[in-house]
Amino acid sequence: MTLKFLLTAAGCASLLAPASAMAQDFYDWTGFYIGGNLGASWGDTSIKTKVEPGNGTTPIDPRDVAALNAATSDDDNDTGFTGGIQGGYNYQSGNWVFGLETDVGWMDIGQSRSNTYALPSILNPPIAATISQEVSTDWVWTLRPRIGYASGPYMIYGTAGLAVSKVQVKASYADNRTIANNASFSDKDTKTGWAAGLGGAYAVSDNMSARAEWLYTDFGDVRASWVTPNGYAAFTTEGDTRANLLRIGLDYKF
């Protein structure tokens, strides 16, 4: 799907090119540039919470621990809009183009899940417990070398480098005992990961070019431990955040 998207976007960009640009035998990609982009984003995230007995006087029953740790399927990841700005420098040597690019983008990436479990240790009256979890991020900054191959006004390229984002993780536990056990946790952490992708560009004029690219980012995991105030149960929540960005854009070369 990514290759089809790039080819289609490049074809659309070529329709915008004036006849003089389409007739070029050579286009020099060397120089500084700045531009903007927009497109679609979708997550590849996961979140899980492990339950263990706490250090209170009446910790959670081991049978309930086993029920709460039972495997559950992940909910669908968020899919939405992405947009941002980019800038960098290219140097062309023959058909090869070497560059360094930085960009900052906004997106809506995350996953949330809420599961209710019947606790087996007490059957009458039945006791239920709910664990809710969420992992999300809404921006990304990258710094990436690029290597491209140019033919006339066309260029294809690959890129890989540094990615940074702030990841938020939330979790909560609540049951319906006569004296209920409740606890919640929330944390934000700026994570450093990596980004890599492929793209194509077309020089619409001497200073303007159109692009289409796919970028994959991985920010690693955020992990933290938390407990109910009465020491009934202890929890370890871990969220992994990864994102796909499929976007088109325009660049102005100085």
C-alpha positions as CSV (number, residue, x, y, z in Angstrom):
1,M,0.0,0.0,0.0
2,T,2.9,2.4,0.8
3,L,4.5,1.9,-2.6
4,K,1.2,2.4,-4.4
5,F,0.6,5.6,-2.3
6,L,4.0,7.0,-3.2
7,L,3.6,6.3,-6.9
8,T,0.1,7.8,-7.0
9,A,1.2,10.9,-5.1
10,A,4.2,11.4,-7.4
11,G,1.9,11.1,-10.4
12,C,-0.5,13.7,-9.0
13,A,2.4,16.0,-8.3
14,S,3.7,15.7,-11.9
15,L,0.4,16.9,-13.2
16,L,1.0,20.2,-11.4
17,A,4.4,20.7,-13.0
18,P,4.7,23.2,-15.9
19,A,6.0,22.0,-19.2
20,S,9.4,23.6,-18.7
21,A,10.0,21.6,-15.4
22,M,8.8,18.4,-17.0
23,A,11.3,18.8,-19.8
24,Q,14.3,19.2,-17.4
25,D,17.2,16.8,-17.9
26,F,18.7,17.7,-14.6
27,Y,17.5,19.3,-11.4
28,D,19.9,20.3,-8.6
29,W,18.6,19.3,-5.2
30,T,21.5,21.0,-3.4
31,G,20.4,23.6,-0.9
32,F,18.4,24.4,2.3
33,Y,14.7,23.9,2.2
34,I,11.6,24.2,4.5
35,G,8.1,23.0,4.1
36,G,4.9,21.5,5.5
37,N,3.1,18.1,5.4
38,L,-0.2,16.5,6.2
39,G,-1.7,13.0,6.0
40,A,-2.9,10.1,8.1
41,S,-1.5,8.5,11.2
42,W,-2.2,5.1,12.9
43,G,-0.8,3.5,15.9
44,D,1.0,0.2,16.6
45,T,0.8,0.5,20.4
46,S,0.2,-2.0,23.2
47,I,-0.5,-1.7,26.9
48,K,-0.8,-4.2,29.7
49,T,-1.0,-4.2,33.5
50,K,0.3,-7.0,35.7
51,V,-1.4,-7.5,39.1
52,E,0.3,-8.9,42.3
53,P,-0.6,-9.1,45.9
54,G,0.2,-6.0,47.9
55,N,1.9,-5.6,51.2
56,G,-1.3,-4.8,53.2
57,T,-2.7,-6.8,56.1
58,T,-5.3,-8.4,53.7
59,P,-3.8,-8.7,50.3
60,I,-5.7,-9.8,47.2
61,D,-6.5,-13.5,46.9
62,P,-4.1,-15.5,44.6
63,R,-7.2,-16.8,42.7
64,D,-8.2,-13.2,41.9
65,V,-4.7,-12.4,40.8
66,A,-4.8,-15.2,38.3
67,A,-8.2,-14.0,36.9
68,L,-7.0,-10.3,36.6
69,N,-3.8,-11.4,34.8
70,A,-5.7,-13.5,32.3
71,A,-4.9,-12.6,28.7
72,T,-7.2,-10.1,27.0
73,S,-7.2,-8.9,23.4
74,D,-6.0,-5.4,22.6
75,D,-8.5,-2.7,21.4
76,D,-7.9,-1.1,18.0
77,N,-5.3,1.6,17.8
78,D,-6.3,5.1,17.0
79,T,-6.2,6.3,13.4
80,G,-6.4,10.0,12.6
81,F,-4.8,13.1,11.1
82,T,-1.2,14.2,11.1
83,G,0.4,17.4,10.1
84,G,3.6,19.3,10.6
85,I,6.6,21.2,9.3
86,Q,10.0,20.0,8.1
87,G,13.3,21.6,7.0
88,G,16.8,20.5,6.1
89,Y,19.7,20.5,3.7
90,N,20.5,18.4,0.6
91,Y,23.8,17.9,-1.2
92,Q,23.7,16.3,-4.7
93,S,26.7,14.5,-6.2
94,G,25.8,13.0,-9.6
95,N,22.6,11.2,-9.1
96,W,23.0,10.7,-5.4
97,V,21.5,13.1,-2.9
98,F,22.7,13.2,0.7
99,G,20.8,15.3,3.3
100,L,19.8,15.9,6.9
101,E,16.2,16.6,7.8
102,T,14.4,17.6,11.0
103,D,10.6,17.8,11.4
104,V,8.0,18.2,14.1
105,G,4.5,16.8,13.7
106,W,1.2,16.5,15.5
107,M,-0.9,13.4,15.6
108,D,-3.3,11.4,17.7
109,I,-1.7,8.0,18.6
110,G,-2.8,5.7,21.3
111,Q,-4.8,2.8,22.7
112,S,-7.3,2.5,25.5
113,R,-8.9,-0.6,27.1
114,S,-11.3,-1.3,30.0
115,N,-11.9,-4.8,31.1
116,T,-14.2,-6.1,33.9
117,Y,-13.5,-9.4,35.6
118,A,-15.5,-11.6,37.9
119,L,-13.3,-12.4,41.0
120,P,-13.5,-16.1,41.8
121,S,-12.6,-15.9,45.5
122,I,-16.1,-14.7,46.5
123,L,-19.1,-16.0,44.7
124,N,-21.9,-14.7,46.9
125,P,-22.3,-11.8,46.5
126,P,-20.4,-11.8,43.2
127,I,-17.4,-9.3,43.2
128,A,-16.3,-7.6,40.0
129,A,-13.2,-5.6,39.3
130,T,-12.4,-3.2,36.4
131,I,-9.0,-2.4,35.1
132,S,-8.8,0.6,32.7
133,Q,-5.6,1.4,30.7
134,E,-4.5,4.0,28.2
135,V,-1.3,4.9,26.4
136,S,-1.1,7.9,24.0
137,T,1.1,10.6,22.4
138,D,0.2,13.6,20.3
139,W,3.5,14.9,18.9
140,V,6.8,13.7,17.4
141,W,10.1,15.4,16.6
142,T,12.7,13.7,14.4
143,L,16.2,14.3,13.2
144,R,17.1,12.0,10.2
145,P,19.9,11.7,7.6
146,R,18.5,11.0,4.1
147,I,20.0,9.3,1.1
148,G,18.3,9.7,-2.2
149,Y,18.7,8.9,-5.9
150,A,17.7,11.6,-8.4
151,S,16.8,11.3,-12.0
152,G,15.9,14.7,-13.5
153,P,13.2,16.3,-11.4
154,Y,12.4,13.0,-9.6
155,M,14.0,11.6,-6.4
156,I,13.4,8.6,-4.3
157,Y,14.9,8.4,-0.8
158,G,15.3,6.4,2.4
159,T,15.7,7.9,5.8
160,A,16.4,6.8,9.4
161,G,17.4,8.5,12.6
162,L,16.3,9.9,16.0
163,A,12.7,10.3,17.2
164,V,11.4,12.0,20.4
165,S,7.9,12.2,21.8
166,K,6.1,12.5,25.2
167,V,4.2,9.4,26.0
168,Q,1.4,9.3,28.6
169,V,0.2,6.2,30.4
170,K,-2.9,6.0,32.6
171,A,-4.3,3.0,34.5
172,S,-6.9,2.5,37.2
173,Y,-8.4,-0.3,39.3
174,A,-11.8,-0.5,41.1
175,D,-14.0,-3.2,42.5
176,N,-17.4,-3.4,44.1
177,R,-16.6,-4.8,47.5
178,T,-18.5,-3.4,50.5
179,I,-15.3,-1.6,51.3
180,A,-14.1,-0.9,47.8
181,N,-10.5,-1.1,46.6
182,N,-9.6,1.8,44.3
183,A,-6.4,3.1,42.8
184,S,-5.3,5.1,39.8
185,F,-2.0,6.0,38.1
186,S,-0.9,8.5,35.5
187,D,2.5,9.4,34.2
188,K,4.1,11.2,31.3
189,D,7.6,10.5,30.1
190,T,9.6,12.1,27.2
191,K,10.9,9.1,25.3
192,T,13.8,8.9,22.7
193,G,13.4,6.3,20.0
194,W,14.0,5.9,16.3
195,A,12.3,6.7,13.0
196,A,12.7,5.2,9.5
197,G,10.9,5.4,6.2
198,L,10.8,5.8,2.5
199,G,9.7,8.6,0.2
200,G,9.6,10.2,-3.2
201,A,9.8,13.8,-4.4
202,Y,9.2,15.7,-7.6
203,A,10.6,19.2,-8.4
204,V,7.6,21.3,-9.5
205,S,9.8,24.3,-10.2
206,D,13.3,25.5,-9.5
207,N,12.4,26.2,-5.9
208,M,9.3,24.1,-5.2
209,S,9.0,20.3,-4.8
210,A,6.2,17.9,-3.8
211,R,6.8,14.9,-1.7
212,A,5.0,11.7,-0.5
213,E,6.5,9.5,2.3
214,W,5.9,6.8,4.9
215,L,7.6,7.1,8.3
216,Y,7.6,4.5,11.1
217,T,8.4,5.6,14.6
218,D,9.1,3.6,17.8
219,F,9.4,5.3,21.2
220,G,10.0,2.2,23.3
221,D,8.1,1.6,26.5
222,V,6.9,3.5,29.6
223,R,6.7,1.3,32.8
224,A,5.7,2.1,36.3
225,S,4.5,0.4,39.5
226,W,1.6,1.5,41.7
227,V,-0.5,0.2,44.6
228,T,-3.9,0.6,46.2
229,P,-3.7,2.9,49.2
230,N,-4.5,0.0,51.6
231,G,-1.9,-2.3,50.1
232,Y,-4.5,-4.7,48.8
233,A,-2.9,-5.1,45.4
234,A,0.2,-3.9,43.5
235,F,0.3,-3.2,39.7
236,T,2.9,-2.8,37.0
237,T,1.7,-1.0,33.9
238,E,3.7,-1.0,30.7
239,G,2.9,0.8,27.5
240,D,4.7,0.6,24.1
241,T,4.1,3.4,21.6
242,R,4.8,3.1,17.9
243,A,3.2,5.0,15.0
244,N,2.9,5.0,11.2
245,L,2.8,8.3,9.4
246,L,1.7,8.5,5.8
247,R,1.9,12.0,4.5
248,I,2.3,14.3,1.5
249,G,3.9,17.8,1.5
250,L,5.6,20.7,-0.2
251,D,9.1,22.0,0.2
252,Y,10.6,25.4,-0.8
253,K,14.3,25.4,-1.6
254,F,16.3,28.5,-0.9
